[in-house]
Amino acid sequence: MRDSHRFAHTANLSLGLKHGVESETVVLFRPPRLNSKFEDSVMMAWGKFT
């Protein structure tokens, strides 16, 4: 399964600002093959993470 899914993690502030992130946020990008008109292609979650 790990060979068929790409994952990346970054703490680069300039990359976050490029996508509109200004604080600790988890950003999920859906691959184009999973895009639908009913769901956003980018999801963001922010707040207190434990």
Secondary structure, DSSP 4 states (H G I P E B T S, - for coil): -TTT--------HHHHHHTT--SSEEEEEPPGGG-BTTB-SEEEEES---
